[in-house]
Amino acid sequence: EPGRIFSRDQLMTTCYSDHRIVSDRTIDSHIKKLRKKIAVIGNQDWIQSVYGVGYKLDIERV
């Protein structure tokens, strides 16, 4: 859902539905890898960090 802000907790729940124990830093690591892969498409940072809340896909920049 472009433009919607997802918290780390929401992302962890969605990505790890088997309820394994992961650190919220794991989500940061995944986001870093996604940003690197997406950067190949264009020189923009499409995944925006929302301080204290989570992450969102910024469609305005796409």
PDB file of N, CA, C and O in Angstrom:
ATOM      1  N   GLU A   1       0.836  -1.174   0.000  1.00  0.00           N
ATOM      2  CA  GLU A   1       0.000   0.000   0.000  1.00  0.00           C
ATOM      3  C   GLU A   1       0.881   1.238   0.000  1.00  0.00           C
ATOM      4  O   GLU A   1       1.254   1.726   1.067  1.00  0.00           O
ATOM      5  N   PRO A   2       1.221   1.753  -1.169  1.00  0.00           N
ATOM      6  CA  PRO A   2       2.071   2.948  -1.239  1.00  0.00           C
ATOM      7  C   PRO A   2       1.488   4.107  -0.430  1.00  0.00           C
ATOM      8  O   PRO A   2       0.282   4.355  -0.455  1.00  0.00           O
ATOM      9  N   GLY A   3       2.351   4.799   0.274  1.00  0.00           N
ATOM     10  CA  GLY A   3       1.936   5.937   1.081  1.00  0.00           C
ATOM     11  C   GLY A   3       1.552   5.582   2.510  1.00  0.00           C
ATOM     12  O   GLY A   3       1.570   6.450   3.383  1.00  0.00           O
ATOM     13  N   ARG A   4       1.210   4.340   2.764  1.00  0.00           N
ATOM     14  CA  ARG A   4       0.835   3.916   4.118  1.00  0.00           C
ATOM     15  C   ARG A   4       2.094   3.637   4.918  1.00  0.00           C
ATOM     16  O   ARG A   4       3.049   3.046   4.411  1.00  0.00           O
ATOM     17  N   ILE A   5       2.087   4.061   6.158  1.00  0.00           N
ATOM     18  CA  ILE A   5       3.230   3.845   7.039  1.00  0.00           C
ATOM     19  C   ILE A   5       3.037   2.521   7.773  1.00  0.00           C
ATOM     20  O   ILE A   5       1.991   2.265   8.370  1.00  0.00           O
ATOM     21  N   PHE A   6       4.077   1.685   7.709  1.00  0.00           N
ATOM     22  CA  PHE A   6       4.059   0.403   8.413  1.00  0.00           C
ATOM     23  C   PHE A   6       5.093   0.438   9.523  1.00  0.00           C
ATOM     24  O   PHE A   6       6.248   0.798   9.296  1.00  0.00           O
ATOM     25  N   SER A   7       4.678   0.065  10.720  1.00  0.00           N
ATOM     26  CA  SER A   7       5.609   0.008  11.848  1.00  0.00           C
ATOM     27  C   SER A   7       6.481  -1.237  11.729  1.00  0.00           C
ATOM     28  O   SER A   7       6.155  -2.169  10.994  1.00  0.00           O
ATOM     29  N   ARG A   8       7.578  -1.241  12.450  1.00  0.00           N
ATOM     30  CA  ARG A   8       8.441  -2.432  12.462  1.00  0.00           C
ATOM     31  C   ARG A   8       7.659  -3.645  12.957  1.00  0.00           C
ATOM     32  O   ARG A   8       7.809  -4.751  12.437  1.00  0.00           O
ATOM     33  N   ASP A   9       6.824  -3.421  13.966  1.00  0.00           N
ATOM     34  CA  ASP A   9       6.036  -4.522  14.524  1.00  0.00           C
ATOM     35  C   ASP A   9       5.083  -5.110  13.474  1.00  0.00           C
ATOM     36  O   ASP A   9       4.948  -6.330  13.379  1.00  0.00           O
ATOM     37  N   GLN A  10       4.429  -4.262  12.695  1.00  0.00           N
ATOM     38  CA  GLN A  10       3.540  -4.745  11.636  1.00  0.00           C
ATOM     39  C   GLN A  10       4.329  -5.542  10.601  1.00  0.00           C
ATOM     40  O   GLN A  10       3.882  -6.596  10.148  1.00  0.00           O
ATOM     41  N   LEU A  11       5.495  -5.037  10.232  1.00  0.00           N
ATOM     42  CA  LEU A  11       6.324  -5.728   9.246  1.00  0.00           C
ATOM     43  C   LEU A  11       6.818  -7.069   9.781  1.00  0.00           C
ATOM     44  O   LEU A  11       6.835  -8.063   9.056  1.00  0.00           O
ATOM     45  N   MET A  12       7.221  -7.094  11.059  1.00  0.00           N
ATOM     46  CA  MET A  12       7.676  -8.363  11.653  1.00  0.00           C
ATOM     47  C   MET A  12       6.552  -9.382  11.702  1.00  0.00           C
ATOM     48  O   MET A  12       6.765 -10.552  11.383  1.00  0.00           O
ATOM     49  N   THR A  13       5.360  -8.958  12.097  1.00  0.00           N
ATOM     50  CA  THR A  13       4.208  -9.859  12.181  1.00  0.00           C
ATOM     51  C   THR A  13       3.868 -10.431  10.814  1.00  0.00           C
ATOM     52  O   THR A  13       3.552 -11.614  10.693  1.00  0.00           O
ATOM     53  N   THR A  14       3.933  -9.593   9.782  1.00  0.00           N
ATOM     54  CA  THR A  14       3.614 -10.032   8.430  1.00  0.00           C
ATOM     55  C   THR A  14       4.693 -10.944   7.863  1.00  0.00           C
ATOM     56  O   THR A  14       4.389 -11.968   7.250  1.00  0.00           O
ATOM     57  N   CYS A  15       5.944 -10.575   8.065  1.00  0.00           N
ATOM     58  CA  CYS A  15       7.057 -11.341   7.485  1.00  0.00           C
ATOM     59  C   CYS A  15       7.333 -12.637   8.232  1.00  0.00           C
ATOM     60  O   CYS A  15       7.743 -13.630   7.631  1.00  0.00           O
ATOM     61  N   TYR A  16       7.111 -12.627   9.520  1.00  0.00           N
ATOM     62  CA  TYR A  16       7.427 -13.797  10.350  1.00  0.00           C
ATOM     63  C   TYR A  16       6.155 -14.312  11.015  1.00  0.00           C
ATOM     64  O   TYR A  16       5.998 -14.225  12.233  1.00  0.00           O
ATOM     65  N   SER A  17       5.259 -14.844  10.207  1.00  0.00           N
ATOM     66  CA  SER A  17       3.969 -15.304  10.721  1.00  0.00           C
ATOM     67  C   SER A  17       4.093 -16.557  11.592  1.00  0.00           C
ATOM     68  O   SER A  17       3.139 -16.947  12.267  1.00  0.00           O
ATOM     69  N   ASP A  18       5.277 -17.186  11.574  1.00  0.00           N
ATOM     70  CA  ASP A  18       5.470 -18.376  12.407  1.00  0.00           C
ATOM     71  C   ASP A  18       5.870 -17.999  13.846  1.00  0.00           C
ATOM     72  O   ASP A  18       6.204 -18.868  14.652  1.00  0.00           O
ATOM     73  N   HIS A  19       5.832 -16.703  14.152  1.00  0.00           N
ATOM     74  CA  HIS A  19       6.058 -16.170  15.496  1.00  0.00           C
ATOM     75  C   HIS A  19       7.448 -16.465  16.059  1.00  0.00           C
ATOM     76  O   HIS A  19       7.625 -16.570  17.273  1.00  0.00           O
ATOM     77  N   ARG A  20       8.431 -16.599  15.168  1.00  0.00           N
ATOM     78  CA  ARG A  20       9.795 -16.762  15.681  1.00  0.00           C
ATOM     79  C   ARG A  20      10.265 -15.434  16.275  1.00  0.00           C
ATOM     80  O   ARG A  20       9.747 -14.372  15.931  1.00  0.00           O
ATOM     81  N   ILE A  21      11.213 -15.507  17.135  1.00  0.00           N
ATOM     82  CA  ILE A  21      11.707 -14.318  17.818  1.00  0.00           C
ATOM     83  C   ILE A  21      12.775 -13.651  16.947  1.00  0.00           C
ATOM     84  O   ILE A  21      13.817 -14.236  16.653  1.00  0.00           O
ATOM     85  N   VAL A  22      12.487 -12.422  16.548  1.00  0.00           N
ATOM     86  CA  VAL A  22      13.441 -11.642  15.764  1.00  0.00           C
ATOM     87  C   VAL A  22      13.539 -10.241  16.361  1.00  0.00           C
ATOM     88  O   VAL A  22      12.607  -9.752  16.999  1.00  0.00           O
ATOM     89  N   SER A  23      14.663  -9.622  16.143  1.00  0.00           N
ATOM     90  CA  SER A  23      14.882  -8.263  16.614  1.00  0.00           C
ATOM     91  C   SER A  23      14.289  -7.277  15.616  1.00  0.00           C
ATOM     92  O   SER A  23      14.219  -7.570  14.422  1.00  0.00           O
ATOM     93  N   ASP A  24      13.863  -6.113  16.092  1.00  0.00           N
ATOM     94  CA  ASP A  24      13.370  -5.112  15.154  1.00  0.00           C
ATOM     95  C   ASP A  24      14.508  -4.577  14.282  1.00  0.00           C
ATOM     96  O   ASP A  24      14.258  -3.951  13.251  1.00  0.00           O
ATOM     97  N   ARG A  25      15.737  -4.817  14.685  1.00  0.00           N
ATOM     98  CA  ARG A  25      16.879  -4.459  13.844  1.00  0.00           C
ATOM     99  C   ARG A  25      16.931  -5.358  12.598  1.00  0.00           C
ATOM    100  O   ARG A  25      17.531  -4.988  11.588  1.00  0.00           O
ATOM    101  N   THR A  26      16.308  -6.524  12.676  1.00  0.00           N
ATOM    102  CA  THR A  26      16.224  -7.417  11.524  1.00  0.00           C
ATOM    103  C   THR A  26      15.446  -6.734  10.402  1.00  0.00           C
ATOM    104  O   THR A  26      15.827  -6.827   9.235  1.00  0.00           O
ATOM    105  N   ILE A  27      14.369  -6.058  10.749  1.00  0.00           N
ATOM    106  CA  ILE A  27      13.578  -5.326   9.762  1.00  0.00           C
ATOM    107  C   ILE A  27      14.430  -4.227   9.129  1.00  0.00           C
ATOM    108  O   ILE A  27      14.376  -4.022   7.916  1.00  0.00           O
ATOM    109  N   ASP A  28      15.210  -3.525   9.936  1.00  0.00           N
ATOM    110  CA  ASP A  28      16.094  -2.481   9.407  1.00  0.00           C
ATOM    111  C   ASP A  28      17.079  -3.063   8.400  1.00  0.00           C
ATOM    112  O   ASP A  28      17.375  -2.436   7.383  1.00  0.00           O
ATOM    113  N   SER A  29      17.575  -4.231   8.675  1.00  0.00           N
ATOM    114  CA  SER A  29      18.507  -4.897   7.772  1.00  0.00           C
ATOM    115  C   SER A  29      17.824  -5.258   6.454  1.00  0.00           C
ATOM    116  O   SER A  29      18.402  -5.075   5.382  1.00  0.00           O
ATOM    117  N   HIS A  30      16.603  -5.766   6.531  1.00  0.00           N
ATOM    118  CA  HIS A  30      15.849  -6.100   5.321  1.00  0.00           C
ATOM    119  C   HIS A  30      15.566  -4.838   4.493  1.00  0.00           C
ATOM    120  O   HIS A  30      15.683  -4.860   3.268  1.00  0.00           O
ATOM    121  N   ILE A  31      15.201  -3.759   5.155  1.00  0.00           N
ATOM    122  CA  ILE A  31      14.926  -2.495   4.467  1.00  0.00           C
ATOM    123  C   ILE A  31      16.182  -2.004   3.763  1.00  0.00           C
ATOM    124  O   ILE A  31      16.117  -1.534   2.627  1.00  0.00           O
ATOM    125  N   LYS A  32      17.314  -2.109   4.429  1.00  0.00           N
ATOM    126  CA  LYS A  32      18.589  -1.691   3.831  1.00  0.00           C
ATOM    127  C   LYS A  32      18.864  -2.477   2.548  1.00  0.00           C
ATOM    128  O   LYS A  32      19.274  -1.906   1.538  1.00  0.00           O
ATOM    129  N   LYS A  33      18.635  -3.790   2.597  1.00  0.00           N
ATOM    130  CA  LYS A  33      18.862  -4.629   1.418  1.00  0.00           C
ATOM    131  C   LYS A  33      17.874  -4.297   0.297  1.00  0.00           C
ATOM    132  O   LYS A  33      18.251  -4.262  -0.874  1.00  0.00           O
ATOM    133  N   LEU A  34      16.615  -4.056   0.656  1.00  0.00           N
ATOM    134  CA  LEU A  34      15.617  -3.668  -0.345  1.00  0.00           C
ATOM    135  C   LEU A  34      15.990  -2.349  -1.019  1.00  0.00           C
ATOM    136  O   LEU A  34      15.891  -2.211  -2.238  1.00  0.00           O
ATOM    137  N   ARG A  35      16.419  -1.388  -0.208  1.00  0.00           N
ATOM    138  CA  ARG A  35      16.821  -0.092  -0.763  1.00  0.00           C
ATOM    139  C   ARG A  35      17.960  -0.256  -1.769  1.00  0.00           C
ATOM    140  O   ARG A  35      17.968   0.384  -2.821  1.00  0.00           O
ATOM    141  N   LYS A  36      18.905  -1.106  -1.440  1.00  0.00           N
ATOM    142  CA  LYS A  36      20.049  -1.340  -2.324  1.00  0.00           C
ATOM    143  C   LYS A  36      19.596  -1.962  -3.639  1.00  0.00           C
ATOM    144  O   LYS A  36      20.066  -1.570  -4.707  1.00  0.00           O
ATOM    145  N   LYS A  37      18.683  -2.929  -3.565  1.00  0.00           N
ATOM    146  CA  LYS A  37      18.188  -3.585  -4.768  1.00  0.00           C
ATOM    147  C   LYS A  37      17.332  -2.638  -5.615  1.00  0.00           C
ATOM    148  O   LYS A  37      17.432  -2.640  -6.842  1.00  0.00           O
ATOM    149  N   ILE A  38      16.507  -1.844  -4.973  1.00  0.00           N
ATOM    150  CA  ILE A  38      15.644  -0.910  -5.690  1.00  0.00           C
ATOM    151  C   ILE A  38      16.464   0.213  -6.319  1.00  0.00           C
ATOM    152  O   ILE A  38      16.076   0.753  -7.356  1.00  0.00           O
ATOM    153  N   ALA A  39      17.578   0.566  -5.715  1.00  0.00           N
ATOM    154  CA  ALA A  39      18.425   1.637  -6.239  1.00  0.00           C
ATOM    155  C   ALA A  39      18.943   1.329  -7.637  1.00  0.00           C
ATOM    156  O   ALA A  39      19.290   2.243  -8.385  1.00  0.00           O
ATOM    157  N   VAL A  40      18.998   0.056  -7.994  1.00  0.00           N
ATOM    158  CA  VAL A  40      19.437  -0.340  -9.330  1.00  0.00           C
ATOM    159  C   VAL A  40      18.439   0.168 -10.383  1.00  0.00           C
ATOM    160  O   VAL A  40      18.838   0.525 -11.492  1.00  0.00           O
ATOM    161  N   ILE A  41      17.166   0.201 -10.044  1.00  0.00           N
ATOM    162  CA  ILE A  41      16.112   0.651 -10.954  1.00  0.00           C
ATOM    163  C   ILE A  41      16.211   2.156 -11.196  1.00  0.00           C
ATOM    164  O   ILE A  41      16.100   2.620 -12.331  1.00  0.00           O
ATOM    165  N   GLY A  42      16.414   2.893 -10.146  1.00  0.00           N
ATOM    166  CA  GLY A  42      16.494   4.350 -10.238  1.00  0.00           C
ATOM    167  C   GLY A  42      17.321   4.877  -9.098  1.00  0.00           C
ATOM    168  O   GLY A  42      17.553   4.173  -8.116  1.00  0.00           O
ATOM    169  N   ASN A  43      17.760   6.081  -9.212  1.00  0.00           N
ATOM    170  CA  ASN A  43      18.632   6.656  -8.190  1.00  0.00           C
ATOM    171  C   ASN A  43      17.846   7.343  -7.082  1.00  0.00           C
ATOM    172  O   ASN A  43      18.282   8.365  -6.554  1.00  0.00           O
ATOM    173  N   GLN A  44      16.700   6.794  -6.730  1.00  0.00           N
ATOM    174  CA  GLN A  44      15.857   7.395  -5.715  1.00  0.00           C
ATOM    175  C   GLN A  44      15.688   6.451  -4.532  1.00  0.00           C
ATOM    176  O   GLN A  44      15.751   5.230  -4.674  1.00  0.00           O
ATOM    177  N   ASP A  45      15.474   7.041  -3.372  1.00  0.00           N
ATOM    178  CA  ASP A  45      15.180   6.243  -2.181  1.00  0.00           C
ATOM    179  C   ASP A  45      13.668   6.181  -2.038  1.00  0.00           C
ATOM    180  O   ASP A  45      13.060   7.072  -1.446  1.00  0.00           O
ATOM    181  N   TRP A  46      13.061   5.131  -2.580  1.00  0.00           N
ATOM    182  CA  TRP A  46      11.616   5.005  -2.601  1.00  0.00           C
ATOM    183  C   TRP A  46      11.045   4.582  -1.264  1.00  0.00           C
ATOM    184  O   TRP A  46       9.873   4.837  -0.988  1.00  0.00           O
ATOM    185  N   ILE A  47      11.842   3.945  -0.433  1.00  0.00           N
ATOM    186  CA  ILE A  47      11.382   3.539   0.892  1.00  0.00           C
ATOM    187  C   ILE A  47      11.825   4.620   1.876  1.00  0.00           C
ATOM    188  O   ILE A  47      13.018   4.829   2.096  1.00  0.00           O
ATOM    189  N   GLN A  48      10.855   5.291   2.455  1.00  0.00           N
ATOM    190  CA  GLN A  48      11.135   6.381   3.369  1.00  0.00           C
ATOM    191  C   GLN A  48      11.002   5.925   4.817  1.00  0.00           C
ATOM    192  O   GLN A  48      10.084   5.187   5.175  1.00  0.00           O
ATOM    193  N   SER A  49      11.938   6.382   5.636  1.00  0.00           N
ATOM    194  CA  SER A  49      11.844   6.143   7.072  1.00  0.00           C
ATOM    195  C   SER A  49      10.995   7.245   7.671  1.00  0.00           C
ATOM    196  O   SER A  49      11.188   8.424   7.371  1.00  0.00           O
ATOM    197  N   VAL A  50      10.059   6.861   8.516  1.00  0.00           N
ATOM    198  CA  VAL A  50       9.245   7.829   9.240  1.00  0.00           C
ATOM    199  C   VAL A  50       9.677   7.723  10.695  1.00  0.00           C
ATOM    200  O   VAL A  50       9.342   6.764  11.389  1.00  0.00           O
ATOM    201  N   TYR A  51      10.425   8.722  11.143  1.00  0.00           N
ATOM    202  CA  TYR A  51      11.061   8.689  12.460  1.00  0.00           C
ATOM    203  C   TYR A  51      10.054   8.355  13.561  1.00  0.00           C
ATOM    204  O   TYR A  51       9.018   9.005  13.699  1.00  0.00           O
ATOM    205  N   GLY A  52      10.386   7.334  14.333  1.00  0.00           N
ATOM    206  CA  GLY A  52       9.570   6.931  15.472  1.00  0.00           C
ATOM    207  C   GLY A  52       8.327   6.138  15.112  1.00  0.00           C
ATOM    208  O   GLY A  52       7.575   5.732  15.998  1.00  0.00           O
ATOM    209  N   VAL A  53       8.098   5.911  13.814  1.00  0.00           N
ATOM    210  CA  VAL A  53       6.886   5.214  13.408  1.00  0.00           C
ATOM    211  C   VAL A  53       7.204   3.951  12.619  1.00  0.00           C
ATOM    212  O   VAL A  53       6.816   2.856  13.024  1.00  0.00           O
ATOM    213  N   GLY A  54       7.912   4.093  11.485  1.00  0.00           N
ATOM    214  CA  GLY A  54       8.223   2.927  10.658  1.00  0.00           C
ATOM    215  C   GLY A  54       8.694   3.322   9.276  1.00  0.00           C
ATOM    216  O   GLY A  54       9.543   4.201   9.123  1.00  0.00           O
ATOM    217  N   TYR A  55       8.139   2.670   8.272  1.00  0.00           N
ATOM    218  CA  TYR A  55       8.574   2.868   6.890  1.00  0.00           C
ATOM    219  C   TYR A  55       7.366   3.003   5.978  1.00  0.00           C
ATOM    220  O   TYR A  55       6.279   2.509   6.276  1.00  0.00           O
ATOM    221  N   LYS A  56       7.588   3.697   4.841  1.00  0.00           N
ATOM    222  CA  LYS A  56       6.545   3.784   3.832  1.00  0.00           C
ATOM    223  C   LYS A  56       7.176   3.841   2.452  1.00  0.00           C
ATOM    224  O   LYS A  56       8.318   4.268   2.286  1.00  0.00           O
ATOM    225  N   LEU A  57       6.394   3.395   1.456  1.00  0.00           N
ATOM    226  CA  LEU A  57       6.795   3.511   0.068  1.00  0.00           C
ATOM    227  C   LEU A  57       6.314   4.863  -0.406  1.00  0.00           C
ATOM    228  O   LEU A  57       5.111   5.125  -0.403  1.00  0.00           O
ATOM    229  N   ASP A  58       7.220   5.723  -0.812  1.00  0.00           N
ATOM    230  CA  ASP A  58       6.873   7.084  -1.212  1.00  0.00           C
ATOM    231  C   ASP A  58       6.610   7.115  -2.708  1.00  0.00           C
ATOM    232  O   ASP A  58       7.542   7.205  -3.507  1.00  0.00           O
ATOM    233  N   ILE A  59       5.321   7.038  -3.091  1.00  0.00           N
ATOM    234  CA  ILE A  59       4.968   6.999  -4.501  1.00  0.00           C
ATOM    235  C   ILE A  59       5.151   8.348  -5.186  1.00  0.00           C
ATOM    236  O   ILE A  59       5.220   8.411  -6.414  1.00  0.00           O
ATOM    237  N   GLU A  60       5.230   9.411  -4.421  1.00  0.00           N
ATOM    238  CA  GLU A  60       5.443  10.733  -4.998  1.00  0.00           C
ATOM    239  C   GLU A  60       6.800  10.816  -5.666  1.00  0.00           C
ATOM    240  O   GLU A  60       6.985  11.599  -6.597  1.00  0.00           O
ATOM    241  N   ARG A  61       7.741  10.030  -5.209  1.00  0.00           N
ATOM    242  CA  ARG A  61       9.098  10.049  -5.757  1.00  0.00           C
ATOM    243  C   ARG A  61       9.262   9.077  -6.902  1.00  0.00           C
ATOM    244  O   ARG A  61      10.246   9.156  -7.638  1.00  0.00           O
ATOM    245  N   VAL A  62       8.324   8.162  -7.074  1.00  0.00           N
ATOM    246  CA  VAL A  62       8.446   7.122  -8.094  1.00  0.00           C
ATOM    247  C   VAL A  62       8.174   7.710  -9.461  1.00  0.00           C
ATOM    248  O   VAL A  62       8.227   6.995 -10.462  1.00  0.00           O
TER     249      VAL A  62
END
